Amino acid sequence: MLTLIVVLPLLGFLLNGVLATRLGGNVVGNRFVTVVGCGLPIASFALVVASCATLAGGGYAPVVEIAYRWAQIGDGRFEVAFWFDRLAAVMALVVTGVGSAIHVYSVGYMKGDRGYGRFFAYLNLFLFFMLLLVLGRSLLVLFVGWEGVGLASYLLIGFWYDDLANARAGKKAFVTNRVGDAGFLLGMFLLYQALGTLDADRINAAFTGPTLPAASASLVGILLFIGATGKSAQIPLHVWLPDAMAGPTPVSALIHAATMVTAGVYLVARLSGLYIHAPEASALIAAVGVATAFFAATIAVAQTDIKKVLAYSTISQLGFMFVAAGVGAYGVAVFHLYTHAFFKACLFLGAGSVIHALGGEQDIRRMGGLARRIPVTFGTFAVATAAIAGIPPLAGFFSKDEILWYALASSRGGSPLLFAIAAATALLTAFYMFRLLWLTFFGRSRMSAEAERHAHESPLSMTGVLVVLAALSAVGGFLSIPHFLGSLLPLPEVKPEFEHVETPLIAVSIAIAFAGLAAAAFVYGGDGARGERLRERFPALHRVLSGKYFVDEAYDRLVARPLYWVSDRVFLRLGDRTLLDGSLHGLAALGRRTAAGLSRVQNGNLQLYALLVFVGIVAALAWSARHG
């Protein structure tokens, strides 16, 4: 059953890839593409649900299924084996459940696109690789899925490749992730050298056993986390994620909500046995996480593209997850991953509905007053906004509150400073999300005349998915994932001095959420004049935030241009053209000159040939007479 869960989306990719993307065009029609492209992921989701029932019936003992033996080197065997425990169950439900909803939404969003079949083929391929990543028992199988989602994201981000900017965005995502993957590979090499295995369960058992392995847990943990910073867009490898908005909006939802960007968090949670014994690596994870969360939240405050606001929001929320993982609350990190999948998918797909309604407009400065024009989109977007802001009793409140609690009280690295920065980020989250809601749906209309005429509610295939995701954003927090994961990912102990502040902290968390809401309503309420005055009063700060701290420009100047100079001047001009081409061209010129000299002798003149023979005979006789 586990193999079938993974293979079904691959089958959808092959069918649509062969039959619906031929050079002659779609030979089977969009209805076939829809049935295969949506039906097989839904079937995979149904099998995940059945597997969860089997897991529960077996007392939650992990289920192992070996698909085939990949290779054998000496006594070491590499198997394509799938591992299904409570953590894998949560992840697989999120990937197939939310992923299937995004597939259904795409039917309406991509209607009429000439690449309809190709789009669903790529979506199915993405889902296949993500399931391989989640269910793979070995880090080697996980790494195949890890690289596979990188490939699929490249194809989907650059889906509309006719626009060069989209193609560049796909390339940027691909290259940036390869930088992080170098660290992942080094970590795997060290683990295999020390343990002789790459199976995640055996790695955890080795590091939690009575005798620690020879490998440094912190060094391995840091190397693996470098890979996670690329895949989950943490500082300094976060720059690819905002540009990933170049793809169709369902792609943004799939990458940001349920699949690729959560892979780094999942990796750290899956190897929690290693990270428990890696305090230095865990401290680094928490520090990078909280810095990324605050950094991205400040940028989101000043963005005007509806999808870019949500992109930086995703980077920030992933930072929250790493804060929880860094202080040993791995179950809480997975809890926020789970709730984030619902409200962030709803927000991205809601943004797609807004863009669809306005004929492609994405600038929130040219929106406003849409609440009455697209009421279903507005209602679902408002629920998801409240959820991510932490308004009780919606899903985001429960998971974010637990992150704040353990950031303060965890005995594995919690501190008042970590809590203070995380709390400030939570305040910014509520502020920029309600700013987005207000500028998009409230106030006077700032739309163009064409957008006014075009504005309409999205079809049922889109709004129906939004309603389902909004409902999950509302009630998803009542299922306590940390308690479900139980002994698999035990929660850290609480510092004694903070044992009695948990209840007051809940009140602080609620106050933060409502303070962000009130601040956004005050600044952007009415005609939005206060927001404009604020921007004019602090132009330098606004320029820095809207310019995203100019990190891309710094990378271009400090990394890209020097590399281009070395590639052009050293490798191309000196190495390729001067040394390689020069030596080959020199040999060719020598050959030509030699041939030209010989051609003067071999000219077909018989008298010259007779003369040369005579001269040769005379020279030979003279030499013989002298030496005879």
C-alpha positions in Angstrom: 0.0 0.0 0.0 2.8 2.4 0.8 4.5 1.8 -2.6 1.1 2.4 -4.3 0.7 5.7 -2.4 4.0 6.9 -3.9 3.6 5.4 -7.4 0.0 6.7 -8.2 1.1 10.4 -8.7 4.0 9.1 -10.8 1.6 7.2 -13.0 -0.4 10.4 -13.5 2.8 12.2 -14.6 3.6 9.4 -17.1 0.0 9.3 -18.5 -0.4 13.0 -18.9 3.2 13.5 -19.9 2.9 11.0 -22.7 -0.6 11.5 -23.9 -1.3 15.2 -23.2 2.0 16.9 -23.9 3.0 15.4 -27.3 4.4 17.7 -29.9 1.2 17.3 -31.9 -0.8 18.7 -29.0 -3.1 17.2 -26.4 -4.4 14.0 -28.1 -6.7 12.9 -25.2 -8.4 16.2 -24.2 -8.5 18.2 -21.0 -11.2 16.0 -19.4 -8.8 13.0 -19.5 -6.0 15.3 -18.1 -8.3 16.4 -15.3 -9.5 12.9 -14.3 -6.0 11.5 -14.3 -4.3 14.5 -12.9 -6.7 15.0 -10.0 -8.0 11.4 -9.6 -4.7 9.7 -8.9 -3.6 12.1 -6.1 -7.0 11.8 -4.5 -6.7 8.0 -4.7 -3.2 8.4 -3.1 -4.8 10.4 -0.3 -7.5 7.7 0.3 -4.7 5.1 0.6 -2.9 7.3 3.1 -6.1 7.5 5.2 -6.4 3.7 5.0 -2.8 3.3 6.0 -3.4 5.6 9.0 -6.2 3.3 10.1 -3.9 0.3 9.7 -1.3 2.1 11.7 -3.7 2.9 14.5 -5.0 -0.7 14.5 -1.4 -1.9 15.0 -0.8 0.2 18.1 1.1 2.8 16.0 4.0 0.4 15.5 5.9 1.6 12.4 5.1 -0.1 9.1 8.1 -1.0 6.8 7.6 -1.8 3.2 10.6 -2.7 0.9 9.9 -1.9 -2.7 13.1 -3.4 -4.1 16.9 -3.6 -3.4 18.6 -0.7 -5.0 22.3 -1.8 -4.7 24.6 -3.9 -2.5 28.2 -2.9 -1.8 30.0 -5.5 0.3 27.8 -6.1 3.3 26.0 -2.8 2.9 22.5 -2.9 1.2 20.7 0.1 -0.2 17.0 -0.5 -0.4 14.1 1.5 -1.7 12.1 1.0 1.5 9.1 3.0 2.8 8.6 3.8 6.5 5.2 4.8 7.9 4.9 6.0 11.5 3.0 8.8 13.2 5.2 11.5 11.8 5.1 10.1 8.3 1.3 9.8 8.6 0.9 13.5 9.5 3.1 14.5 6.7 1.6 12.2 4.1 -1.9 13.4 5.0 -0.9 17.0 4.6 1.0 16.4 1.3 -1.8 14.3 -0.3 -4.7 16.1 1.3 -3.8 19.7 0.6 -2.0 18.6 -2.6 -5.1 17.0 -3.9 -7.2 20.2 -3.1 -4.7 22.3 -5.0 -5.0 19.9 -8.0 -8.8 20.4 -8.0 -8.4 24.2 -7.6 -6.1 24.2 -10.6 -8.8 22.8 -12.9 -10.6 26.2 -12.8 -7.5 28.3 -12.5 -5.6 26.8 -15.5 -8.7 26.4 -17.7 -7.9 27.5 -21.2 -4.1 27.5 -20.7 -2.4 25.8 -23.7 -0.1 24.0 -21.3 -2.9 22.4 -19.3 -1.7 18.8 -19.7 1.9 19.7 -19.1 0.9 21.6 -15.9 -0.9 18.6 -14.4 1.9 16.3 -15.4 4.4 18.5 -13.5 2.1 18.8 -10.5 1.8 15.0 -10.3 5.6 14.7 -10.6 6.0 17.1 -7.7 3.6 15.1 -5.5 5.5 11.8 -6.3 8.8 13.2 -5.3 7.4 14.8 -2.1 5.9 11.4 -1.1 9.2 9.7 -1.8 10.9 12.3 0.5 8.3 11.8 3.3 8.0 8.0 3.2 11.6 7.1 2.4 13.2 5.1 5.3 16.7 5.9 4.1 18.2 9.3 3.8 19.3 8.2 0.3 15.7 7.6 -0.8 14.7 10.8 1.0 17.5 12.6 -0.9 16.2 11.4 -4.2 12.8 12.9 -3.3 14.7 16.0 -2.0 16.4 16.5 -5.4 13.2 15.6 -7.2 11.1 18.3 -5.7 13.9 20.7 -6.7 13.6 19.5 -10.3 9.8 19.7 -10.2 9.8 23.2 -8.7 12.2 24.3 -11.5 9.7 23.1 -14.1 6.7 24.6 -12.3 8.2 28.0 -11.4 9.4 28.5 -14.9 6.2 27.0 -16.4 5.4 30.1 -18.4 8.9 30.0 -19.8 8.1 32.3 -22.7 8.6 35.1 -20.2 12.4 35.2 -19.5 11.8 36.4 -16.0 9.9 33.2 -15.1 12.7 31.1 -16.6 15.3 33.0 -14.5 13.2 32.5 -11.4 13.1 28.8 -11.9 16.8 28.7 -12.5 17.5 30.8 -9.4 15.5 28.3 -7.2 17.3 25.4 -8.7 20.8 26.8 -8.2 20.2 28.1 -4.7 18.9 24.8 -3.5 22.0 23.0 -5.0 24.2 25.1 -2.7 22.3 23.8 0.4 22.3 20.3 -0.9 26.1 20.2 -0.9 25.9 20.4 2.9 23.2 17.6 3.0 25.5 15.3 1.0 28.5 15.9 3.3 26.3 15.1 6.3 25.1 11.9 4.7 28.7 10.8 3.9 29.8 11.4 7.5 26.8 9.4 8.8 27.4 6.4 6.5 31.1 6.4 7.4 30.4 6.4 11.1 27.3 4.1 11.2 27.3 2.1 8.0 23.7 2.9 7.4 21.5 5.8 6.2 18.2 4.5 7.6 16.7 7.3 9.7 15.3 5.0 12.4 18.7 3.3 12.8 20.5 6.7 12.9 18.2 7.9 15.7 18.7 4.6 17.6 22.5 5.0 17.3 22.5 8.5 18.8 20.0 7.6 21.5 21.7 4.4 22.5 24.1 3.9 25.4 27.2 4.5 23.3 27.3 7.5 21.0 28.8 7.0 17.5 32.2 8.3 16.5 30.6 11.0 14.3 30.0 14.5 15.8 26.3 14.9 16.1 26.6 18.7 16.0 28.8 18.7 12.8 26.4 16.3 11.1 23.4 18.3 12.3 24.8 21.5 11.0 25.6 20.0 7.6 22.1 18.6 7.3 20.7 21.9 8.4 22.6 23.7 5.6 20.5 21.6 3.2 17.4 22.5 5.2 18.1 26.2 4.9 18.1 25.9 1.1 14.9 23.8 0.9 13.0 25.7 3.6 14.3 29.2 2.6 16.1 30.3 5.7 18.8 32.9 5.9 21.1 33.1 3.8 19.5 30.8 1.2 16.0 32.4 1.3 16.3 34.5 -1.8 14.8 31.9 -4.2 11.4 31.7 -2.5 9.9 35.1 -3.3 10.9 34.7 -7.0 9.1 31.4 -7.0 5.9 33.5 -7.3 6.7 33.6 -11.1 4.8 30.3 -11.5 1.0 29.9 -11.6 -0.6 30.6 -8.2 -1.5 26.9 -7.5 2.3 26.2 -7.8 2.9 28.8 -5.1 0.4 27.2 -2.9 1.8 23.7 -3.4 5.4 24.8 -2.8 4.7 27.1 0.1 2.0 25.3 2.0 2.2 21.5 1.8 5.3 20.3 0.1 8.8 21.5 -0.7 9.5 24.2 1.8 8.4 22.1 4.7 11.0 19.4 3.8 13.7 21.0 5.9 11.5 21.1 9.0 10.5 17.5 8.4 14.2 16.4 8.1 15.1 17.9 11.4 12.1 16.3 13.1 12.8 13.0 11.5 16.4 13.0 12.8 15.4 14.3 16.3 17.4 11.5 17.9 20.5 13.0 16.4 19.6 16.7 17.2 18.9 15.9 20.8 22.6 15.2 21.2 23.7 18.2 19.1 23.2 21.2 21.3 25.4 23.5 19.1 23.5 22.6 16.0 20.1 23.0 17.8 21.2 26.5 19.0 22.1 27.4 15.5 18.8 26.2 14.2 16.9 28.3 16.8 19.0 31.4 16.1 18.7 31.2 12.3 15.0 30.4 12.6 14.1 33.4 14.8 16.3 35.7 12.7 14.7 34.6 9.5 11.2 34.9 11.0 11.8 38.5 12.1 13.7 39.5 9.0 11.1 38.2 6.6 8.2 39.7 8.6 9.7 43.2 8.4 10.0 42.8 4.6 6.4 41.6 4.3 5.2 44.8 5.9 6.3 46.9 2.9 5.5 44.6 0.0 2.7 45.6 -2.5 2.5 42.4 -4.6 -0.2 40.2 -3.0 1.8 37.0 -3.7 5.1 38.5 -2.5 3.5 39.4 0.9 2.5 35.8 1.3 5.9 34.5 0.1 7.7 36.5 2.8 5.1 35.3 5.3 6.0 31.7 4.4 9.7 32.4 5.0 8.8 33.9 8.4 6.5 31.0 9.4 9.1 28.5 8.5 11.4 30.4 10.8 8.9 29.9 13.6 9.0 26.1 12.9 12.7 26.1 13.2 12.6 28.0 16.5 10.5 25.2 17.9 12.8 22.5 16.5 15.9 24.4 17.7 14.6 24.3 21.4 13.7 20.6 21.1 10.0 21.0 20.6 9.9 18.9 17.4 6.3 18.0 17.8 5.3 21.6 18.1 7.3 22.4 14.9 5.3 19.7 13.1 2.1 21.1 14.6 2.7 24.5 13.1 3.7 22.9 9.8 0.3 21.1 9.9 -1.8 24.2 10.6 0.3 26.3 8.3 -0.5 24.0 5.4 -4.2 24.8 5.8 -4.2 28.6 6.2 -1.3 29.3 3.9 -2.8 27.1 1.1 -6.1 29.0 1.6 -4.3 32.3 1.5 -2.4 31.6 -1.7 -5.4 30.1 -3.4 -7.4 33.0 -2.2 -4.8 35.4 -3.7 -5.1 33.4 -6.9 -8.9 33.9 -6.9 -8.3 37.6 -6.5 -5.9 37.7 -9.4 -8.3 35.6 -11.5 -11.1 38.0 -10.6 -9.1 41.1 -11.6 -7.7 39.6 -14.9 -4.1 39.2 -13.6 -3.7 42.2 -11.3 -1.4 41.5 -8.3 -0.6 45.0 -6.9 -2.7 45.6 -3.7 -2.4 49.3 -4.3 -4.7 48.8 -7.3 -7.3 46.8 -5.4 -9.8 47.7 -2.6 -13.5 47.2 -2.1 -13.5 43.6 -3.2 -15.3 42.2 -0.2 -18.7 42.8 -1.9 -17.6 41.7 -5.4 -16.1 38.3 -4.5 -17.7 37.5 -1.1 -16.7 33.8 -0.9 -13.0 34.6 -1.6 -13.2 37.4 0.9 -14.7 35.2 3.7 -12.2 32.4 3.3 -9.3 34.8 3.0 -10.4 36.5 6.2 -10.6 33.3 8.1 -7.1 32.2 7.0 -5.7 35.7 7.8 -7.1 35.5 11.3 -5.7 32.0 11.7 -2.1 32.9 10.7 -2.3 36.0 12.9 -3.1 33.8 15.9 -6.7 34.8 16.6 -8.3 32.2 18.9 -9.8 29.7 18.5 -8.4 29.3 14.9 -5.7 26.8 14.0 -2.7 29.2 14.0 -3.4 30.3 17.6 -2.8 26.9 19.1 0.5 26.1 17.2 2.0 29.6 17.4 1.2 29.9 21.1 3.0 26.7 21.8 6.1 27.9 19.8 6.2 31.1 21.9 5.8 29.0 25.1 8.7 26.7 24.4 10.8 29.5 23.0 10.7 30.9 26.5 10.5 27.9 28.7 12.3 25.0 27.0 15.2 23.5 29.0 16.9 22.9 25.7 17.6 26.5 24.7 14.6 28.6 25.5 15.3 32.1 26.7 13.6 35.5 27.2 15.5 36.9 24.2 14.3 34.2 21.9 10.8 34.7 23.1 10.9 38.5 22.7 12.0 38.3 19.1 9.5 35.6 18.3 6.7 37.6 20.0 7.7 40.8 18.0 7.5 38.7 14.9 4.1 37.4 15.8 3.0 41.1 16.2 4.3 41.9 12.8 2.6 38.9 11.3 -0.8 40.0 12.5 -0.1 43.6 11.3 1.1 42.8 7.8 -1.6 40.1 7.2 -4.5 42.4 8.3 -2.8 45.2 6.2 -3.1 42.8 3.2 -6.7 42.0 4.0 -7.6 45.6 4.4 -5.9 47.0 1.3 -7.3 44.1 -0.8 -10.9 43.9 0.3 -11.9 47.0 2.3 -11.9 50.7 1.7 -12.6 52.5 -1.6 -11.9 50.8 -4.9 -8.5 51.7 -6.5 -9.0 49.3 -9.4 -8.6 50.3 -13.0 -11.7 50.5 -15.2 -10.9 47.3 -16.9 -10.4 45.5 -13.6 -13.7 46.9 -12.4 -15.5 45.4 -15.4 -13.6 42.1 -15.1 -14.1 41.5 -11.3 -16.1 38.4 -10.7 -16.2 35.5 -8.3 -14.2 32.4 -9.2 -15.8 29.1 -10.3 -17.0 26.4 -7.9 -13.9 24.3 -8.5 -11.9 27.1 -6.9 -14.2 28.5 -4.3 -15.2 25.0 -3.1 -11.5 24.3 -2.3 -11.2 27.7 -0.5 -14.2 26.9 1.7 -12.7 23.5 2.7 -9.3 25.0 3.5 -10.9 27.8 5.5 -12.8 25.3 7.5 -9.6 23.4 8.2 -7.9 26.6 9.1 -10.7 27.2 11.7 -10.8 23.8 13.4 -7.4 22.2 12.6 -5.8 23.4 15.8 -8.2 21.3 18.0 -6.2 18.2 16.9 -3.1 18.4 19.1 -0.3 17.1 16.9 2.3 17.1 19.7 0.2 14.8 21.8 -0.5 12.6 18.8 3.2 12.2 18.1 3.7 11.3 21.7 6.8 9.4 22.6 8.0 9.6 19.0 8.8 13.3 19.4 8.7 13.9 23.1 8.4 17.5 24.2 11.3 19.1 26.1 11.1 19.7 29.9 10.1 23.2 31.1 12.5 25.3 33.1 11.3 25.4 36.7 11.2 29.2 36.8 8.7 29.4 34.0 6.3 26.6 35.2 3.6 29.0 36.4 3.6 31.5 33.5 2.0 29.4 30.8 -1.5 30.7 31.3 -0.4 34.4 31.4 1.6 33.7 28.3 -1.6 32.6 26.5 -3.2 36.0 27.3 0.0 37.7 26.0 -0.3 35.7 22.8 -3.9 36.7 22.3 -3.1 40.4 23.0 -0.3 40.3 20.4 -2.7 39.1 17.7 -5.4 41.7 18.5 -2.8 44.4 18.8 -1.6 43.7 15.2 -5.1 43.7 14.0 -5.9 47.0 15.7 -2.6 48.6 14.4 -3.4 47.5 10.8 -7.0 48.9 11.0 -5.7 52.2 12.4 -3.0 52.7 9.9 -4.8 51.5 6.8 -8.5 52.1 7.8 -10.6 54.7 6.1 -8.9 56.1 3.0 -5.5 54.7 4.0 -4.0 58.2 4.4 -2.1 57.3 7.6 -0.2 54.5 5.8 0.8 57.0 3.1 1.9 59.5 5.6 3.9 56.9 7.5 5.7 55.9 4.3 6.5 59.5 3.5 7.8 60.1 7.0 10.3 57.2 6.9 11.3 57.1 3.2 14.7 55.5 3.9 13.2 52.7 6.0 10.5 52.1 3.5 13.1 51.9 0.7 15.1 49.3 2.6 12.1 47.2 3.5 10.5 47.4 0.0 13.9 46.6 -1.4 14.1 43.5 0.7 17.3 44.8 2.4 19.0 44.6 -1.0 20.1 41.1 -0.4 19.7 40.1 -4.0 21.8 43.1 -5.1 24.5 42.2 -2.5 24.6 38.6 -3.8 24.8 40.0 -7.4 27.7 42.3 -6.5 29.6 40.0 -4.1 29.0 36.6 -5.6 27.5 36.6 -9.1 29.7 39.3 -10.6 33.0 38.0 -9.2 32.1 34.5 -10.4 31.2 35.9 -13.8 34.5 37.7 -14.0 36.5 34.6 -13.0 34.4 32.5 -15.5 34.9 35.0 -18.3 38.5 36.2 -17.8 40.1 33.1 -16.3 38.2 30.1 -17.5 36.9 31.3 -20.9 39.5 33.7 -22.1 42.7 32.3 -20.5 41.8 28.7 -20.1 39.5 27.9 -23.0 40.5 30.4 -25.7 44.2 30.9 -24.9 45.4 27.5 -23.5 43.0 25.0 -25.0 42.0 26.7 -28.3 45.4 28.3 -28.6 47.3 25.0 -28.3 45.0 23.2 -30.7 45.0 26.1 -33.2 48.8 26.3 -32.9 49.2 22.6 -33.7 46.8 23.0 -36.6 48.9 26.0 -37.9 52.1 24.0 -37.5 50.6 21.2 -39.6 49.4 23.7 -42.2 52.9 25.3 -42.4 54.6 21.9 -42.7 52.2 20.8 -45.4 52.8 24.1 -47.3 56.6 23.5 -47.2 56.3 19.9 -48.4 53.9 21.0 -51.1 56.7 23.0 -52.7 58.7 19.8 -53.1 55.8 17.5 -54.1 54.7 19.7 -57.0 54.5 17.0 -59.8 57.6 18.2 -61.7 59.5 15.1 -63.0 62.7 17.0 -63.8 62.8 18.2 -60.2 62.2 14.7 -58.9 65.0 13.3 -61.1 67.3 16.1 -59.9 66.5 15.2 -56.2 67.2 11.5 -56.9 70.5 12.4 -58.5 71.5 14.6 -55.6 70.5 11.9 -53.2 72.6 9.2 -55.0 75.6 11.5 -55.1 75.3 12.3 -51.4 75.0 8.6 -50.6 78.1 7.7 -52.6 80.0 10.6 -51.0 79.1 9.4 -47.5 80.0 5.8 -48.3 83.4 6.8 -49.8 84.2 8.8 -46.7 83.2 6.2 -44.1 83.9 3.0 -46.1 
